[in-house]
């Protein structure tokens, strides 16, 4: 079940856009999935028009793709694009974590503890949707305190580009328990150890990147061919 939140009693156009964008960033849509404004409107508890407006904005940003026939899809991702995007994320999210150290409040740490628990529970339940949702919430609770709007904007665009392919982590979700360094990062942030926290986030991202590269199939991967020799007439 897709983790989109109802938007009743909230300002619509921008909120609808932000929620769909958040879902794309957090891997709540499958690569190549057809996106229906009617179904999204139903999930969000709103009318069709603000969803259509949000989808047009996301097409302009590259978060969605509109085919010549007018059908909107979630973009697929090449192995090269994913690798480049994750390499940039590793570098920039380490920097965002370093800058956030010393800026986090007690409510921030309480939220981080909750998201950390949710990550572990999602792994045990093999629930990739909840894992990705908790992962995004945990990471951006840290990054939102980095003090740089330019850095945050750049990170959100990177997440938007490669977020959907993270659904492929479902194939190796049980292996992530040994690859999660978020608790180490949180301890370091609470202790004011900026470089240790940044290094833990970089290790966390590197482990996730390598796991997905080893287990996922990308749009530019060669199609397996039969090893049987063709019989000549």
Residue frames as a rotation matrix with the C-alpha (Angstrom) as fourth column:
UNK 1
0.577 0.816 0.000 0.00
0.816 -0.577 0.000 0.00
0.000 0.000 -1.000 0.00
UNK 2
-0.121 -0.652 0.748 1.45
0.608 -0.644 -0.464 3.34
0.785 0.399 0.474 -1.07
UNK 3
-0.115 -0.013 -0.993 2.33
0.968 -0.224 -0.110 5.62
-0.221 -0.975 0.039 1.83
UNK 4
-0.652 0.054 0.756 0.63
0.252 -0.925 0.284 8.81
0.715 0.376 0.590 0.73
UNK 5
-0.752 0.334 -0.568 -1.07
0.568 -0.109 -0.816 10.85
-0.334 -0.936 -0.108 3.40
UNK 6
0.190 0.896 0.401 -4.52
0.958 -0.258 0.123 12.36
0.213 0.361 -0.908 3.08
UNK 7
-0.798 -0.561 0.221 -4.46
0.543 -0.828 -0.140 16.12
0.261 0.008 0.965 2.67
UNK 8
0.292 0.946 0.143 -7.84
0.677 -0.310 0.668 17.09
0.676 -0.098 -0.730 4.10
UNK 9
0.908 0.176 -0.379 -7.76
0.398 -0.641 0.656 20.37
-0.127 -0.747 -0.652 6.00
UNK 10
-0.089 -0.955 -0.281 -4.48
0.509 -0.287 0.812 21.41
-0.856 -0.071 0.512 4.35
UNK 11
0.237 0.072 -0.969 -3.80
-0.622 -0.754 -0.208 24.01
-0.746 0.652 -0.134 1.63
UNK 12
0.753 0.340 0.564 -4.16
0.010 0.851 -0.526 22.02
-0.658 0.401 0.637 -1.56
UNK 13
0.947 -0.248 -0.203 -2.07
-0.207 0.011 -0.978 22.86
0.245 0.969 -0.041 -4.64
UNK 14
0.086 -0.986 0.143 1.34
-0.838 -0.149 -0.526 23.11
0.539 -0.074 -0.839 -3.00
UNK 15
-0.080 -0.078 0.994 0.56
-0.839 0.543 -0.024 20.37
-0.538 -0.836 -0.109 -0.45
UNK 16
0.863 0.407 0.301 -0.56
-0.166 0.789 -0.591 17.94
-0.478 0.460 0.748 -3.14
UNK 17
0.704 -0.673 -0.229 2.62
-0.349 -0.047 -0.936 18.62
0.619 0.738 -0.268 -5.10
UNK 18
-0.111 -0.798 0.592 4.80
-0.959 -0.070 -0.274 18.22
0.260 -0.598 -0.758 -2.00
UNK 19
0.211 0.251 0.945 3.17
-0.659 0.750 -0.052 14.93
-0.722 -0.612 0.324 -1.01
UNK 20
0.990 0.111 0.090 3.43
-0.005 0.658 -0.753 13.32
-0.143 0.745 0.652 -4.45
UNK 21
0.474 -0.880 -0.006 7.00
-0.515 -0.272 -0.813 14.57
0.714 0.388 -0.583 -4.74
UNK 22
-0.070 -0.447 0.892 7.80
-0.983 0.184 0.015 13.14
-0.171 -0.875 -0.452 -1.30
UNK 23
0.635 0.398 0.662 6.36
-0.329 0.915 -0.235 9.80
-0.699 -0.069 0.712 -2.38
UNK 24
0.923 -0.357 -0.143 8.53
-0.054 0.249 -0.967 9.74
0.381 0.901 0.210 -5.50
UNK 25
0.142 -0.920 0.364 11.64
-0.794 -0.325 -0.513 10.67
0.591 -0.217 -0.777 -3.50
UNK 26
-0.148 -0.146 0.978 10.92
-0.904 0.422 -0.074 7.97
-0.402 -0.895 -0.194 -0.93
UNK 27
-0.898 -0.297 -0.326 10.46
-0.422 0.792 0.441 5.20
0.127 0.533 -0.836 -3.51
UNK 28
-0.457 0.803 0.382 6.71
-0.193 0.330 -0.924 4.82
-0.868 -0.496 0.005 -3.02
UNK 29
0.654 0.580 -0.485 6.20
-0.609 0.024 -0.793 4.46
-0.448 0.814 0.370 -6.79
UNK 30
0.373 -0.489 0.788 7.56
0.444 0.840 0.311 1.72
-0.815 0.234 0.531 -9.05
UNK 31
-0.555 -0.599 -0.577 9.91
-0.308 -0.496 0.812 2.66
-0.773 0.628 0.090 -11.91
UNK 32
-0.984 0.162 -0.078 7.89
-0.039 0.232 0.972 2.79
0.176 0.959 -0.222 -15.13
UNK 33
-0.536 0.827 -0.169 4.56
0.730 0.355 -0.584 2.81
-0.423 -0.436 -0.794 -13.25
UNK 34
-0.411 0.536 0.737 1.65
0.486 -0.556 0.675 4.57
0.772 0.635 -0.032 -14.93
UNK 35
-0.889 0.073 -0.452 0.42
0.367 -0.476 -0.799 7.47
-0.274 -0.876 0.397 -12.78
UNK 36
-0.251 0.901 0.354 -3.31
0.738 -0.059 0.672 8.19
0.627 0.430 -0.650 -12.69
UNK 37
-0.809 -0.005 0.588 -4.50
-0.244 -0.906 -0.345 11.57
0.534 -0.423 0.732 -11.42
UNK 38
0.223 0.973 0.062 -7.82
-0.560 0.076 0.825 9.99
0.798 -0.219 0.562 -10.46
UNK 39
0.510 -0.064 -0.858 -6.21
0.498 0.835 0.234 7.30
0.701 -0.546 0.457 -8.30
UNK 40
-0.617 -0.775 -0.135 -3.82
0.602 -0.355 -0.715 9.77
0.507 -0.523 0.686 -6.69
UNK 41
-0.510 0.512 0.691 -6.69
-0.507 -0.828 0.239 12.16
0.694 -0.229 0.682 -5.94
UNK 42
0.569 0.749 -0.338 -8.55
-0.206 0.528 0.824 9.31
0.796 -0.399 0.455 -4.25
UNK 43
0.169 -0.597 -0.784 -5.50
0.788 0.560 -0.256 8.33
0.592 -0.575 0.565 -2.17
UNK 44
-0.813 -0.572 0.103 -4.89
0.435 -0.716 -0.546 11.93
0.387 -0.399 0.831 -1.11
UNK 45
-0.179 0.841 -0.511 -8.53
0.920 -0.042 -0.391 12.71
-0.350 -0.539 -0.766 -0.39
UNK 46
-0.414 -0.013 -0.910 -8.68
-0.098 -0.993 0.059 15.63
-0.905 0.113 0.410 -2.81
UNK 47
0.715 0.686 -0.136 -10.07
-0.158 -0.031 -0.987 16.56
-0.681 0.727 0.086 -6.22
UNK 48
0.571 -0.450 0.687 -8.49
0.769 0.586 -0.256 15.77
-0.287 0.674 0.680 -9.55
UNK 49
0.876 -0.140 0.461 -7.43
0.197 -0.769 -0.608 19.31
0.440 0.623 -0.647 -10.54
UNK 50
0.658 -0.694 0.292 -4.68
-0.734 -0.507 0.452 19.95
-0.166 -0.512 -0.843 -7.93
UNK 51
0.368 -0.523 0.768 -3.26
0.109 0.845 0.523 16.51
-0.923 -0.109 0.368 -8.66
UNK 52
0.674 -0.085 0.734 -3.08
0.738 0.112 -0.665 17.30
-0.025 0.990 0.138 -12.38
UNK 53
0.876 -0.363 0.317 -1.35
-0.306 -0.927 -0.215 20.58
0.372 0.091 -0.924 -11.58
UNK 54
0.497 -0.702 0.509 1.14
-0.590 0.156 0.792 18.79
-0.636 -0.694 -0.337 -9.32
UNK 55
0.465 -0.294 0.835 1.82
0.516 0.856 0.015 16.16
-0.719 0.424 0.550 -11.98
UNK 56
0.846 -0.146 0.513 2.57
0.404 -0.453 -0.794 18.86
0.349 0.879 -0.324 -14.56
UNK 57
0.715 -0.615 0.333 5.05
-0.696 -0.669 0.259 20.48
0.064 -0.418 -0.906 -12.18
UNK 58
0.349 -0.581 0.735 6.73
-0.309 0.669 0.676 17.12
-0.885 -0.463 0.054 -11.58
UNK 59
0.697 -0.110 0.709 6.94
0.672 0.445 -0.592 16.44
-0.250 0.889 0.384 -15.32
UNK 60
0.862 -0.368 0.349 8.73
-0.132 -0.827 -0.546 19.78
0.490 0.425 -0.761 -15.71
UNK 61
0.467 -0.691 0.551 11.18
-0.852 -0.186 0.489 18.77
-0.235 -0.698 -0.676 -12.96
UNK 62
-0.237 -0.547 -0.803 11.83
-0.730 0.646 -0.224 15.33
0.641 0.533 -0.552 -14.43
UNK 63
-0.681 0.025 0.732 10.20
-0.624 0.504 -0.597 13.50
-0.385 -0.863 -0.328 -11.54
UNK 64
0.182 0.732 0.657 7.53
0.146 0.641 -0.754 12.17
-0.972 0.233 0.010 -13.92
UNK 65
-0.892 -0.443 -0.089 7.54
-0.059 -0.081 0.995 11.55
-0.448 0.893 0.046 -17.67
UNK 66
0.198 0.965 -0.172 4.67
-0.361 -0.092 -0.928 12.35
-0.911 0.246 0.330 -20.05
UNK 67
-0.456 -0.306 0.836 4.52
0.539 0.653 0.533 10.07
-0.708 0.693 -0.133 -23.09
UNK 68
-0.990 0.079 -0.121 3.50
-0.144 -0.591 0.793 11.40
-0.009 0.802 0.597 -26.53
UNK 69
-0.444 0.880 -0.171 0.08
0.425 0.374 0.824 9.78
0.789 0.293 -0.540 -25.98
UNK 70
0.020 0.434 0.901 -0.39
-0.501 -0.775 0.385 11.90
0.865 -0.459 0.202 -22.84
UNK 71
0.821 0.247 -0.515 0.02
0.243 0.664 0.707 9.05
0.516 -0.705 0.485 -20.34
UNK 72
0.355 -0.680 0.642 2.23
-0.811 -0.565 -0.150 9.96
0.464 -0.468 -0.752 -17.37
UNK 73
0.697 -0.229 -0.679 4.75
0.318 0.948 0.006 7.45
0.643 -0.220 0.734 -16.03
UNK 74
0.789 -0.610 0.070 7.32
-0.245 -0.207 0.947 7.24
-0.563 -0.765 -0.313 -13.28
UNK 75
0.489 -0.644 -0.589 10.72
-0.807 -0.077 -0.586 7.35
0.332 0.761 -0.557 -15.05
UNK 76
0.914 -0.351 -0.205 12.98
0.384 0.911 0.149 4.34
0.134 -0.215 0.967 -15.13
UNK 77
0.697 -0.717 0.024 16.63
-0.612 -0.577 0.541 4.59
-0.374 -0.392 -0.840 -14.14
UNK 78
0.639 -0.585 -0.500 19.82
-0.180 0.518 -0.836 3.45
0.748 0.624 0.225 -15.81
UNK 79
0.638 -0.513 -0.574 22.62
0.764 0.513 0.391 1.83
0.094 -0.688 0.719 -13.86
UNK 80
-0.386 -0.835 0.392 24.87
0.772 -0.525 -0.357 4.74
0.505 0.165 0.847 -14.79
UNK 81
-0.063 0.435 0.898 22.39
-0.185 -0.889 0.418 7.39
0.981 -0.140 0.136 -13.60
UNK 82
0.888 0.417 -0.196 21.80
0.077 0.285 0.956 5.53
0.454 -0.863 0.221 -10.34
UNK 83
0.308 -0.856 -0.414 25.53
0.945 0.327 0.026 5.16
0.114 -0.399 0.910 -9.68
UNK 84
-0.521 -0.494 0.696 26.22
0.475 -0.845 -0.244 8.82
0.709 0.203 0.675 -10.45
UNK 85
0.247 0.724 0.645 23.28
-0.258 -0.592 0.763 9.94
0.934 -0.355 0.041 -8.34
UNK 86
0.907 0.092 -0.411 24.28
0.327 0.462 0.824 7.82
0.266 -0.882 0.389 -5.37
UNK 87
-0.071 -0.992 -0.108 27.91
0.951 -0.035 -0.309 8.93
0.302 -0.125 0.945 -5.58
UNK 88
-0.458 -0.011 0.889 26.72
0.036 -0.999 0.007 12.54
0.888 0.035 0.458 -5.37
UNK 89
0.636 0.752 0.176 24.35
-0.202 -0.057 0.978 11.68
0.745 -0.657 0.115 -2.52
UNK 90
0.547 -0.490 -0.679 27.15
0.794 0.561 0.234 10.04
0.266 -0.667 0.696 -0.53
UNK 91
-0.528 -0.819 0.223 29.27
0.730 -0.572 -0.373 13.17
0.433 -0.035 0.901 -0.83
UNK 92
-0.481 0.367 0.796 26.55
-0.185 -0.930 0.318 15.77
0.857 0.006 0.515 -0.28
UNK 93
0.633 0.767 -0.100 24.64
-0.082 0.195 0.977 13.95
0.770 -0.611 0.186 2.47
UNK 94
0.155 -0.684 -0.713 27.85
0.946 0.311 -0.092 13.49
0.285 -0.660 0.695 4.40
UNK 95
-0.789 -0.454 0.415 28.33
0.378 -0.890 -0.255 17.26
0.485 -0.044 0.874 4.17
UNK 96
-0.022 0.870 0.493 24.72
-0.309 -0.475 0.824 17.96
0.951 -0.134 0.279 5.17
UNK 97
0.678 0.226 -0.700 25.13
0.488 0.574 0.658 15.71
0.550 -0.787 0.279 8.21
UNK 98
-0.328 -0.890 -0.315 28.38
0.906 -0.203 -0.371 17.44
0.267 -0.407 0.873 9.17
UNK 99
-0.743 0.063 0.666 26.71
-0.005 -0.996 0.088 20.86
0.669 0.062 0.740 8.95
UNK 100
0.278 0.958 0.066 23.65
-0.172 -0.018 0.985 19.70
0.945 -0.285 0.160 10.91
UNK 101
0.030 -0.323 -0.946 25.73
0.824 0.544 -0.159 18.55
0.566 -0.775 0.282 13.88
UNK 102
-0.823 -0.311 -0.475 25.09
0.555 -0.615 -0.559 20.87
-0.119 -0.724 0.679 16.81
UNK 103
-0.834 0.551 0.028 21.85
-0.500 -0.776 0.383 22.20
0.233 0.306 0.923 15.30
UNK 104
-0.338 0.735 -0.588 19.53
0.148 0.659 0.738 19.31
0.929 0.162 -0.332 16.15
UNK 105
-0.286 0.365 0.886 17.04
-0.869 -0.488 -0.080 19.82
0.403 -0.793 0.457 18.99
UNK 106
-0.781 0.063 0.621 15.64
-0.384 0.735 -0.559 17.33
-0.492 -0.675 -0.550 21.49
UNK 107
0.349 0.933 0.086 12.43
-0.445 0.246 -0.861 16.97
-0.825 0.262 0.502 19.43
UNK 108
0.350 -0.318 -0.881 14.65
-0.904 0.134 -0.407 16.18
0.247 0.939 -0.241 16.43
UNK 109
-0.721 -0.693 -0.016 16.43
-0.653 0.687 -0.318 13.44
0.232 -0.219 -0.948 18.37
UNK 110
-0.376 0.686 0.624 13.10
-0.362 0.511 -0.780 12.04
-0.853 -0.518 0.056 19.56
UNK 111
0.632 0.598 -0.494 11.92
-0.659 0.079 -0.748 11.90
-0.408 0.798 0.444 15.94
UNK 112
-0.051 -0.752 -0.658 15.17
-0.900 0.320 -0.296 10.23
0.433 0.577 -0.693 14.86
UNK 113
-0.795 -0.210 0.569 14.76
-0.508 0.743 -0.435 7.55
-0.332 -0.635 -0.698 17.52
UNK 114
0.132 0.941 0.311 11.25
-0.362 0.338 -0.869 6.82
-0.923 0.002 0.385 16.28
UNK 115
0.651 0.071 -0.756 12.36
-0.759 0.047 -0.649 6.60
-0.010 0.996 0.085 12.65
UNK 116
-0.463 -0.876 -0.134 15.29
-0.852 0.482 -0.204 4.37
0.243 0.020 -0.970 13.61
UNK 117
-0.567 0.356 0.743 12.91
-0.315 0.740 -0.595 1.96
-0.761 -0.571 -0.308 15.34
UNK 118
0.520 0.832 -0.195 10.58
-0.458 0.080 -0.885 2.09
-0.721 0.550 0.423 12.32
UNK 119
0.159 -0.563 -0.811 13.46
-0.958 0.111 -0.264 1.16
0.238 0.819 -0.522 10.01
UNK 120
-0.818 -0.520 0.245 14.34
-0.572 0.780 -0.254 -1.90
-0.059 -0.348 -0.936 12.07
UNK 121
-0.241 0.824 0.513 10.69
-0.208 0.473 -0.856 -2.97
-0.948 -0.313 0.057 12.29
UNK 122
0.571 0.455 -0.683 10.23
-0.721 -0.119 -0.683 -2.57
-0.392 0.882 0.260 8.52
UNK 123
-0.330 -0.762 -0.557 13.25
-0.890 0.448 -0.086 -4.78
0.315 0.468 -0.826 7.84
UNK 124
-0.851 0.023 0.524 11.89
-0.282 0.822 -0.494 -7.49
-0.442 -0.569 -0.694 10.15
UNK 125
0.086 0.979 0.185 8.47
-0.080 0.192 -0.978 -7.25
-0.993 0.070 0.095 8.47
UNK 126
-0.640 -0.428 0.638 10.06
0.608 0.227 0.761 -7.13
-0.471 0.875 0.115 5.00
UNK 127
0.547 0.837 0.009 8.01
0.738 -0.477 -0.477 -3.98
-0.395 0.267 -0.879 4.25
UNK 128
-0.393 -0.827 0.403 10.03
0.919 -0.337 0.205 -2.00
-0.033 0.451 0.892 1.73
UNK 129
0.141 0.527 0.838 7.47
0.505 -0.766 0.397 0.81
0.852 0.367 -0.374 1.51
UNK 130
0.968 0.242 -0.065 7.64
0.164 -0.413 0.896 1.56
0.190 -0.878 -0.440 5.22
UNK 131
0.288 -0.940 -0.181 11.41
0.836 0.155 0.527 1.13
-0.468 -0.303 0.830 5.22
UNK 132
-0.389 -0.467 0.794 11.86
0.847 -0.520 0.109 3.72
0.362 0.715 0.598 2.48
UNK 133
0.484 0.645 0.592 9.40
0.283 -0.755 0.591 6.12
0.828 -0.118 -0.548 4.11
UNK 134
0.930 -0.170 -0.326 11.17
0.310 -0.115 0.944 5.91
-0.198 -0.979 -0.054 7.49
UNK 135
0.033 -0.984 0.178 14.55
0.954 0.084 0.288 6.19
-0.298 0.160 0.941 5.79
UNK 136
-0.172 -0.048 0.984 13.61
0.628 -0.775 0.072 9.42
0.759 0.630 0.163 4.03
UNK 137
0.789 0.537 0.297 12.10
0.104 -0.594 0.798 10.89
0.605 -0.599 -0.525 7.19
UNK 138
0.709 -0.589 -0.388 15.18
0.579 0.171 0.798 10.01
-0.404 -0.790 0.462 9.24
UNK 139
-0.198 -0.874 0.445 17.64
0.980 -0.164 0.114 11.39
-0.026 0.458 0.888 6.71
UNK 140
-0.168 0.148 0.975 15.83
0.458 -0.864 0.210 14.67
0.873 0.482 0.077 6.13
UNK 141
0.909 0.332 -0.253 15.26
0.361 -0.318 0.877 15.23
0.211 -0.888 -0.409 9.85
UNK 142
0.205 -0.927 -0.314 19.05
0.735 -0.066 0.675 15.55
-0.646 -0.369 0.668 9.91
UNK 143
-0.466 -0.521 0.715 19.57
0.883 -0.327 0.337 17.37
0.059 0.788 0.612 6.61
UNK 144
0.421 0.727 0.543 16.87
0.646 -0.660 0.383 19.96
0.637 0.190 -0.747 7.26
UNK 145
0.909 -0.133 -0.394 19.12
0.268 -0.535 0.801 21.33
-0.318 -0.834 -0.451 10.01
UNK 146
0.167 -0.929 0.331 22.16
0.977 0.202 0.073 21.79
-0.135 0.311 0.941 7.75
UNK 147
0.165 -0.051 -0.985 21.51
0.315 -0.944 0.102 25.52
-0.935 -0.327 -0.140 7.31
UNK 148
-0.781 -0.461 -0.422 21.90
-0.261 -0.373 0.890 25.50
-0.567 0.805 0.172 3.50
UNK 149
0.295 0.954 -0.050 18.81
-0.349 0.059 -0.935 25.82
-0.889 0.294 0.350 1.31
UNK 150
0.228 -0.285 -0.931 20.92
-0.972 -0.012 -0.234 25.26
0.055 0.958 -0.280 -1.82
UNK 151
-0.826 -0.563 0.003 22.25
-0.559 0.819 -0.131 21.98
0.071 -0.110 -0.991 -0.45
UNK 152
-0.469 0.734 0.491 18.75
-0.094 0.511 -0.854 20.85
-0.878 -0.447 -0.170 0.53
UNK 153
0.463 0.644 -0.609 17.37
-0.664 -0.203 -0.720 21.71
-0.587 0.737 0.334 -2.91
UNK 154
-0.173 -0.631 -0.756 20.18
-0.946 0.321 -0.052 19.79
0.276 0.706 -0.652 -4.63
UNK 155
-0.917 -0.164 0.363 19.60
-0.309 0.869 -0.386 16.76
-0.253 -0.466 -0.848 -2.41
UNK 156
-0.074 0.969 0.234 15.85
-0.227 0.212 -0.951 16.76
-0.971 -0.123 0.204 -3.02
UNK 157
0.433 0.190 -0.881 16.43
-0.883 -0.107 -0.457 16.80
-0.181 0.976 0.122 -6.80
UNK 158
-0.608 -0.704 -0.367 18.83
-0.736 0.673 -0.074 13.86
0.299 0.225 -0.927 -6.52
UNK 159
-0.757 0.400 0.516 16.32
-0.122 0.690 -0.713 11.91
-0.642 -0.603 -0.473 -4.41
UNK 160
0.252 0.913 -0.321 13.58
-0.543 -0.141 -0.828 12.72
-0.801 0.383 0.460 -6.92
UNK 161
0.097 -0.286 -0.953 15.64
-0.985 0.107 -0.132 11.36
0.140 0.952 -0.271 -9.84
UNK 162
-0.569 -0.482 -0.666 16.62
-0.446 0.862 -0.243 8.05
0.691 0.159 -0.705 -8.29
UNK 163
-0.494 0.414 0.765 13.95
-0.825 0.056 -0.563 7.53
-0.276 -0.908 0.314 -5.61
UNK 164
0.517 0.837 -0.182 11.72
-0.855 0.491 -0.170 5.10
-0.053 0.243 0.969 -7.56
UNK 165
0.189 -0.486 -0.853 14.53
-0.414 0.749 -0.518 2.61
0.891 0.451 -0.060 -8.21
UNK 166
-0.666 -0.452 0.593 14.94
-0.705 0.121 -0.699 2.21
0.244 -0.884 -0.399 -4.44
UNK 167
0.435 0.866 0.247 11.84
-0.891 0.453 -0.019 -0.02
-0.128 -0.212 0.969 -4.58
UNK 168
0.486 -0.314 -0.815 14.24
-0.352 0.784 -0.512 -2.67
0.800 0.536 0.271 -5.88
UNK 169
-0.528 -0.678 0.511 15.74
-0.736 0.064 -0.674 -2.89
0.425 -0.732 -0.533 -2.38
UNK 170
0.441 0.780 0.443 12.86
-0.893 0.433 0.126 -5.23
-0.094 -0.451 0.887 -1.59
UNK 171
0.714 -0.173 -0.679 14.93
-0.210 0.872 -0.443 -8.06
0.668 0.459 0.586 -3.06
UNK 172
-0.157 -0.863 -0.479 17.67
0.446 0.371 -0.815 -7.59
0.881 -0.341 0.326 -0.47
UNK 173
0.345 0.377 0.860 15.84
-0.434 -0.748 0.502 -5.89
0.832 -0.546 -0.095 2.39
UNK 174
0.983 0.056 -0.175 16.80
0.116 0.549 0.827 -8.57
0.143 -0.834 0.533 4.91
UNK 175
0.223 -0.974 -0.034 20.47
0.910 0.221 -0.351 -7.79
0.350 0.048 0.936 4.22
UNK 176
0.152 -0.134 0.979 20.08
0.095 -0.984 -0.150 -4.15
0.984 0.116 -0.137 5.22
UNK 177
0.967 0.229 -0.108 20.09
0.116 -0.022 0.993 -4.89
0.225 -0.973 -0.048 8.96
UNK 178
0.412 -0.893 -0.183 23.87
0.784 0.245 0.570 -5.29
-0.464 -0.378 0.801 8.80
UNK 179
-0.328 -0.543 0.773 24.26
0.893 -0.444 0.067 -2.33
0.307 0.713 0.631 6.45
UNK 180
0.618 0.627 0.475 22.44
0.402 -0.771 0.494 0.32
0.676 -0.114 -0.728 8.49
UNK 181
-0.454 -0.821 -0.346 24.63
0.806 -0.213 -0.552 2.87
0.379 -0.530 0.758 10.23
UNK 182
0.076 0.562 0.824 21.87
0.123 -0.825 0.552 5.28
0.990 0.059 -0.131 11.20
UNK 183
0.890 0.261 -0.374 22.09
0.377 0.040 0.925 4.50
0.257 -0.965 -0.063 14.93
UNK 184
0.013 -0.965 -0.262 25.83
0.977 -0.043 0.208 5.21
-0.212 -0.259 0.942 14.87
UNK 185
-0.483 -0.145 0.863 25.13
0.538 -0.827 0.163 8.50
0.690 0.543 0.478 13.07
UNK 186
0.522 0.773 0.361 22.51
0.116 -0.484 0.867 9.51
0.845 -0.410 -0.343 15.63
UNK 187
0.710 -0.326 -0.624 24.82
0.695 0.184 0.695 8.76
-0.112 -0.927 0.358 18.56
UNK 188
-0.365 -0.918 0.156 27.58
0.931 -0.356 0.084 10.80
-0.022 0.176 0.984 16.96
UNK 189
-0.222 0.367 0.903 25.23
0.320 -0.848 0.423 13.72
0.921 0.382 0.071 16.29
UNK 190
0.830 0.551 -0.085 24.05
0.229 -0.197 0.953 13.71
0.509 -0.810 -0.290 19.89
UNK 191
0.526 -0.708 -0.471 27.68
0.751 0.127 0.648 13.68
-0.399 -0.695 0.598 21.04
UNK 192
0.780 -0.173 -0.602 28.65
-0.266 -0.961 -0.069 16.53
-0.567 0.214 -0.795 18.74
UNK 193
-0.261 -0.893 0.368 31.02
0.046 0.369 0.928 14.37
-0.964 0.259 -0.055 16.67
UNK 194
0.397 0.543 -0.740 30.32
-0.606 -0.451 -0.655 15.87
-0.689 0.709 0.150 13.26
UNK 195
-0.244 -0.564 -0.789 32.86
-0.965 0.224 0.138 13.95
0.099 0.795 -0.599 11.21
UNK 196
-0.928 -0.044 0.371 31.94
-0.146 0.956 -0.253 10.61
-0.344 -0.289 -0.894 12.82
UNK 197
-0.026 0.997 0.071 28.27
0.003 0.072 -0.997 11.26
-1.000 -0.026 -0.005 12.06
UNK 198
0.349 0.103 -0.931 29.04
-0.853 -0.376 -0.361 12.23
-0.387 0.921 -0.043 8.46
UNK 199
-0.663 -0.673 -0.327 31.18
-0.746 0.633 0.208 9.11
0.067 0.381 -0.922 8.00
UNK 200
-0.701 0.473 0.534 28.35
0.066 0.788 -0.612 6.90
-0.710 -0.394 -0.584 9.35
UNK 201
0.382 0.859 -0.340 25.86
-0.280 -0.243 -0.929 8.40
-0.881 0.450 0.148 6.88
UNK 202
0.056 -0.434 -0.899 28.32
-0.996 -0.081 -0.023 7.91
-0.063 0.897 -0.437 4.03
UNK 203
-0.910 -0.385 0.154 28.79
-0.387 0.922 0.017 4.24
-0.148 -0.044 -0.988 5.02
UNK 204
-0.273 0.906 0.323 25.02
0.044 0.347 -0.937 3.80
-0.961 -0.241 -0.134 5.27
UNK 205
0.529 0.488 -0.694 24.51
-0.593 -0.373 -0.714 5.17
-0.607 0.789 0.092 1.76
UNK 206
-0.307 -0.743 -0.595 27.44
-0.951 0.260 0.166 3.25
0.031 0.617 -0.786 0.30
UNK 207
-0.850 0.031 0.525 26.13
-0.129 0.956 -0.265 -0.05
-0.510 -0.293 -0.809 1.68
UNK 208
0.148 0.985 0.087 22.66
0.032 0.083 -0.996 0.62
-0.988 0.150 -0.019 0.26
UNK 209
0.352 -0.102 -0.930 24.11
-0.870 -0.403 -0.285 1.64
-0.346 0.909 -0.230 -3.10
UNK 210
-0.634 -0.727 -0.265 26.25
-0.774 0.595 0.216 -1.47
0.001 0.342 -0.940 -3.39
UNK 211
-0.616 0.487 0.619 23.41
0.047 0.808 -0.588 -3.78
-0.787 -0.333 -0.520 -2.34
UNK 212
0.449 0.864 -0.227 21.07
-0.178 -0.162 -0.971 -2.38
-0.876 0.476 0.081 -4.97
UNK 213
0.128 -0.493 -0.860 23.73
-0.983 -0.181 -0.042 -2.47
-0.135 0.851 -0.508 -7.69
UNK 214
-0.844 -0.522 0.121 24.25
-0.516 0.853 0.083 -6.15
-0.146 0.008 -0.989 -6.89
UNK 215
-0.689 0.616 0.382 20.57
0.331 0.736 -0.591 -7.14
-0.645 -0.280 -0.711 -6.76
UNK 216
0.208 0.858 -0.470 18.55
-0.083 -0.463 -0.882 -4.77
-0.975 0.222 -0.025 -8.99
UNK 217
-0.225 -0.179 0.958 17.98
0.925 0.269 0.267 -4.75
-0.305 0.946 0.105 -12.73
UNK 218
-0.229 0.039 -0.973 18.31
-0.002 -0.999 -0.040 -1.42
-0.973 -0.007 0.229 -14.52
UNK 219
0.719 0.675 -0.163 16.96
-0.130 -0.099 -0.987 -0.23
-0.682 0.731 0.016 -17.86
UNK 220
0.515 -0.594 -0.618 20.39
-0.850 -0.256 -0.461 -0.27
0.115 0.763 -0.636 -19.50
UNK 221
-0.162 -0.538 0.828 21.37
-0.547 0.747 0.378 -3.75
-0.822 -0.391 -0.415 -18.30
UNK 222
-0.652 -0.099 -0.752 21.92
-0.735 0.329 0.593 -6.15
0.189 0.939 -0.287 -21.22
UNK 223
0.484 0.863 0.143 19.19
-0.872 0.490 -0.009 -8.67
-0.078 -0.120 0.990 -21.80
UNK 224
-0.248 -0.576 0.779 20.31
-0.496 0.766 0.408 -12.20
-0.832 -0.285 -0.476 -20.97
UNK 225
0.184 0.243 -0.953 20.68
-0.967 0.220 -0.131 -14.32
0.178 0.945 0.275 -24.08
UNK 226
0.937 0.225 0.267 20.50
-0.270 0.952 0.147 -18.07
-0.221 -0.210 0.952 -24.42
UNK 227
0.007 -0.991 0.133 23.77
-0.705 0.089 0.704 -19.93
-0.710 -0.099 -0.698 -24.24
UNK 228
0.281 0.169 0.945 22.49
0.376 0.887 -0.270 -22.40
-0.883 0.431 0.185 -26.83
UNK 229
-0.767 -0.579 -0.278 24.08
-0.071 -0.353 0.933 -22.12
-0.638 0.735 0.229 -30.25
UNK 230
0.179 0.836 -0.519 21.79
-0.732 -0.239 -0.638 -21.27
-0.658 0.494 0.568 -33.09
UNK 231
-0.085 -0.150 0.985 21.22
0.343 0.924 0.170 -24.29
-0.936 0.352 -0.027 -35.35
UNK 232
-0.544 -0.175 -0.821 22.06
-0.627 -0.565 0.536 -23.50
-0.558 0.806 0.197 -38.94
UNK 233
0.583 0.808 0.082 19.68
-0.508 0.441 -0.740 -24.77
-0.634 0.390 0.668 -41.59
